[in-house]
Amino acid sequence: MMLAPVPLHWTRLIRRRYNQSALLAQHLGRETGHQCVPDLLRRKQRTPVLDGKTAQERAAALEGAISVHPRRIQHLQGRDVLLVDDVLTSGATLAACARVCRAAGANHIFVLALARVAKDA
């Protein structure tokens, strides 16, 4: 199994100066001994802030925004992947990441999120 963080667009990464999902994945890799590939996925389109968007709006905003890094495709062939994210809201981002991993030949896709946004009742 390999670990892959949910990517940030490069402009957001520069502004924040770190990717919290990548930090989580790297720490988890050290603790478990699983390979962490921090640049397995890339966010090739800058997506708007998704706060306040519906699940459908989130999915539409992420359409085509995430891809497998061309130099990392060979890492995915027949491998299991654990996608790591900091916060799970609607699942649209993780679903987009899972789709591109499967399309590139990954075997099983698992997800791990540090926190889950609770929906108001």
C-alpha positions as a printed NumPy array, in Angstrom:
array([[  0.   ,   0.   ,   0.   ],
       [  1.145,   3.517,  -0.749],
       [ -0.008,   6.731,   0.894],
       [ -0.981,   9.774,  -1.146],
       [ -2.159,  13.112,   0.234],
       [ -4.912,  15.132,  -1.369],
       [ -3.062,  17.783,  -3.386],
       [ -3.312,  21.541,  -3.162],
       [ -3.063,  23.758,  -6.218],
       [  0.4  ,  25.324,  -6.346],
       [ -0.981,  28.819,  -5.734],
       [ -2.724,  27.7  ,  -2.553],
       [  0.387,  25.809,  -1.466],
       [  2.499,  28.955,  -1.859],
       [ -0.008,  30.996,   0.134],
       [ -0.263,  28.431,   2.966],
       [  3.358,  27.288,   2.74 ],
       [  2.411,  23.71 ,   3.616],
       [ -0.098,  21.   ,   2.728],
       [ -1.604,  19.648,   5.923],
       [ -2.741,  16.457,   4.158],
       [  0.829,  15.842,   2.988],
       [  2.152,  16.341,   6.517],
       [ -0.378,  13.8  ,   7.816],
       [  0.482,  11.296,   5.072],
       [  4.238,  11.644,   5.639],
       [  3.883,  11.119,   9.39 ],
       [  1.594,   8.135,   8.843],
       [  4.106,   6.681,   6.379],
       [  6.897,   6.962,   8.935],
       [  4.745,   5.324,  11.608],
       [  3.498,   2.449,   9.439],
       [  6.45 ,   1.893,   7.123],
       [  4.262,   2.377,   4.047],
       [  5.618,   4.381,   1.141],
       [  4.35 ,   7.949,   1.009],
       [  4.298,   9.574,  -2.432],
       [  3.478,  13.227,  -1.684],
       [  3.377,  14.224,  -5.359],
       [  1.407,  11.231,  -6.662],
       [ -1.563,  13.494,  -7.385],
       [ -1.672,  17.083,  -8.517],
       [ -4.387,  19.673,  -8.629],
       [ -3.933,  21.039, -12.126],
       [ -6.814,  23.506, -11.934],
       [ -7.276,  26.056,  -9.213],
       [-10.677,  25.333,  -7.721],
       [-12.727,  27.874,  -5.789],
       [-13.026,  27.598,  -2.021],
       [-15.622,  24.886,  -1.51 ],
       [-17.001,  26.094,   1.843],
       [-20.763,  26.547,   1.651],
       [-21.124,  24.627,  -1.622],
       [-23.486,  21.7  ,  -2.066],
       [-22.165,  18.218,  -2.814],
       [-23.121,  18.664,  -6.478],
       [-21.383,  22.054,  -6.683],
       [-18.261,  20.577,  -5.083],
       [-18.203,  17.668,  -7.53 ],
       [-18.666,  20.041, -10.487],
       [-15.856,  22.315,  -9.268],
       [-13.478,  19.34 ,  -9.056],
       [-14.338,  17.908, -12.484],
       [-10.999,  17.478, -14.254],
       [ -9.092,  19.383, -11.558],
       [ -7.056,  16.46 , -10.187],
       [ -4.717,  14.172, -12.096],
       [ -1.985,  11.655, -11.459],
       [  1.454,  13.22 , -11.822],
       [  2.783,  11.932, -15.177],
       [  6.058,  10.819, -13.577],
       [  4.207,   8.79 , -10.929],
       [  1.769,   6.758, -13.047],
       [  4.029,   3.69 , -12.915],
       [  3.764,   3.744,  -9.09 ],
       [  0.029,   3.016,  -9.3  ],
       [ -0.07 ,  -0.117, -11.453],
       [ -1.829,  -2.788,  -9.362],
       [ -1.084,  -1.014,  -6.07 ],
       [ -3.4  ,  -0.272,  -3.191],
       [ -3.603,   3.425,  -2.32 ],
       [ -4.529,   5.136,   0.933],
       [ -5.682,   8.688,   0.174],
       [ -5.079,  11.023,   3.113],
       [ -7.023,  14.231,   3.699],
       [ -7.334,  16.575,   6.63 ],
       [-11.098,  17.183,   6.514],
       [-13.855,  15.184,   4.83 ],
       [-16.905,  17.282,   4.002],
       [-18.914,  15.881,   1.087],
       [-16.328,  13.398,  -0.178],
       [-16.108,  15.1  ,  -3.582],
       [-12.352,  15.73 ,  -3.381],
       [-11.539,  12.2  ,  -2.257],
       [-13.87 ,  10.79 ,  -4.922],
       [-12.059,  12.806,  -7.616],
       [ -8.702,  11.551,  -6.324],
       [ -9.948,   7.953,  -6.223],
       [-11.279,   8.19 ,  -9.794],
       [ -7.951,   9.265, -11.258],
       [ -6.052,   6.632,  -9.243],
       [ -8.327,   3.853, -10.503],
       [ -8.114,   5.144, -14.07 ],
       [ -4.306,   5.009, -13.802],
       [ -4.357,   1.355, -12.72 ],
       [ -4.561,   1.384,  -8.924],
       [ -6.011,  -1.708,  -7.299],
       [ -7.932,  -0.81 ,  -4.127],
       [ -8.467,   2.735,  -2.898],
       [ -8.847,   3.511,   0.798],
       [ -9.403,   6.896,   2.405],
       [ -8.376,   8.369,   5.722],
       [ -9.478,  11.771,   6.985],
       [ -8.455,  13.392,  10.232],
       [-11.83 ,  15.095,  10.713],
       [-15.351,  14.833,   9.353],
       [-17.667,  17.805,   8.984],
       [-20.967,  17.029,  10.69 ],
       [-24.112,  18.051,   8.851],
       [-26.627,  20.153,  10.74 ],
       [-29.78 ,  18.269,  11.626]])
